[in-house]
Amino acid sequence: MDITDQNLIAALRKDGRASISTLAAILGLSRTTVRVHLDRLMATGEILGFTTVLRGDVAHAPVRGHMMLAIEGRGTDRVIRQLTGMRAVDALHTTNGKWDLIVELSASSLEELDDILRRIRLLDGVATSETNLLLATRKLARGFTQ
């Protein structure tokens, strides 16, 4: 990926609906050059697709947080299966370092989040946890900003 590809992706992250003409103007390139780069990024699988993020997608759960979990023994797969079944779990990441898992959570209220955290802490295999509330979202990978 060259600098033009990187700049094109950055522009698309800001506005995934921008026209080829608009992207060309932003990047200072010809429409043909932008089209060639975009087509290549899509053909190679670097760009997998485009999406729309609605206000309701963010507003449905105004309380969001990241919960880091340390798992004791060999219980990671079991804990992952249990977490995957929880409605409040938006994403689940394995990681290295102090924490074994990072869980992205959403809830409609602090009381609901507190209940979710309690249930997760009680899962067999969860040794310790740390939770951080997300106060504001400045940028999402899909280009949505608040």
C-alpha positions in Angstrom: 0.0 0.0 0.0 1.5 3.3 -1.0 0.9 6.8 0.3 -2.0 7.4 -2.2 -3.7 4.3 -0.9 -3.3 5.4 2.7 -4.6 8.9 1.9 -7.6 7.4 0.0 -8.5 5.1 2.9 -8.2 8.1 5.3 -10.6 10.1 3.2 -13.0 7.2 2.9 -12.9 6.8 6.7 -14.1 10.4 7.0 -16.8 10.0 4.4 -17.4 6.6 3.0 -20.0 8.0 0.7 -17.7 10.5 -1.0 -17.9 10.4 -4.8 -14.8 9.6 -6.9 -14.8 13.3 -8.0 -14.9 14.5 -4.4 -12.1 12.1 -3.4 -10.0 13.2 -6.4 -10.4 16.8 -5.3 -9.5 16.1 -1.7 -6.5 14.1 -2.7 -5.4 16.4 -5.5 -5.5 13.5 -8.0 -7.3 12.7 -11.2 -10.6 10.8 -11.0 -9.0 7.9 -13.0 -6.1 7.6 -10.5 -8.6 7.5 -7.6 -10.7 4.9 -9.4 -7.7 2.7 -10.2 -6.5 2.8 -6.6 -10.0 2.2 -5.2 -10.6 -0.7 -7.5 -7.2 -2.3 -6.6 -7.8 -1.9 -2.9 -11.1 -3.7 -3.3 -9.8 -6.4 -5.6 -6.9 -7.2 -3.2 -9.3 -7.4 -0.2 -7.7 -4.4 1.5 -11.1 -2.7 1.5 -13.7 -5.3 2.3 -16.8 -3.1 1.9 -18.6 0.0 2.9 -21.1 0.5 5.7 -23.5 3.0 7.2 -23.5 3.8 10.8 -26.8 5.3 12.1 -27.2 7.6 15.1 -29.4 4.9 16.6 -26.5 2.4 16.3 -24.6 4.5 18.8 -27.5 5.8 20.9 -29.2 2.5 21.6 -26.8 1.8 24.4 -25.6 5.1 25.9 -23.4 3.3 28.5 -20.4 1.6 27.0 -17.2 0.2 28.4 -14.3 -2.1 28.0 -13.8 -4.9 30.5 -10.4 -6.5 30.7 -10.3 -10.0 32.1 -7.6 -12.3 33.4 -8.6 -16.0 33.1 -7.3 -18.6 35.5 -6.0 -21.9 34.2 -7.3 -23.2 30.8 -10.8 -21.6 31.1 -10.4 -19.1 28.2 -12.4 -21.1 25.7 -15.2 -21.7 28.1 -15.4 -18.0 29.2 -15.3 -16.9 25.5 -18.3 -19.2 24.8 -20.3 -17.8 27.7 -19.4 -14.2 26.8 -20.3 -14.7 23.1 -23.9 -15.6 24.2 -24.4 -12.4 26.2 -26.4 -9.7 24.4 -24.4 -6.9 26.1 -21.2 -8.1 24.6 -20.5 -6.1 21.4 -17.0 -7.5 20.7 -14.6 -9.8 22.3 -10.8 -9.7 21.8 -8.0 -12.0 22.9 -4.9 -10.2 23.8 -1.5 -10.7 25.4 0.0 -9.1 28.5 -1.7 -8.6 31.8 -5.2 -9.3 30.4 -6.3 -12.4 28.5 -9.5 -10.9 27.1 -11.0 -7.4 26.3 -14.7 -7.3 26.2 -16.6 -4.4 24.6 -19.9 -3.9 26.5 -23.0 -1.8 26.0 -25.9 -1.1 28.3 -28.9 1.2 28.5 -28.0 2.4 32.0 -25.3 2.2 34.7 -27.5 -0.1 36.7 -27.7 -2.5 33.7 -23.9 -2.3 33.2 -23.3 -3.0 36.9 -25.5 -6.2 36.6 -23.6 -7.3 33.5 -20.2 -6.7 35.2 -21.4 -8.8 38.2 -22.5 -11.7 36.0 -19.2 -11.7 34.1 -17.1 -11.6 37.3 -19.1 -14.6 38.5 -18.2 -16.7 35.4 -16.1 -19.8 36.3 -12.6 -19.1 35.2 -12.6 -15.3 35.6 -9.8 -14.5 38.0 -9.7 -10.6 37.9 -11.1 -7.8 35.9 -10.8 -4.1 35.3 -13.5 -2.0 33.6 -13.3 1.4 32.0 -16.3 3.4 30.9 -16.2 5.0 27.5 -17.1 8.7 28.0 -17.1 9.9 24.4 -16.3 8.5 21.0 -14.2 10.8 18.8 -13.6 8.4 16.0 -14.7 4.9 15.0 -12.9 2.8 12.5 -15.9 3.2 10.2 -15.4 6.9 10.1 -18.2 7.9 12.4 -17.4 10.8 14.8 -19.4 12.5 17.5 
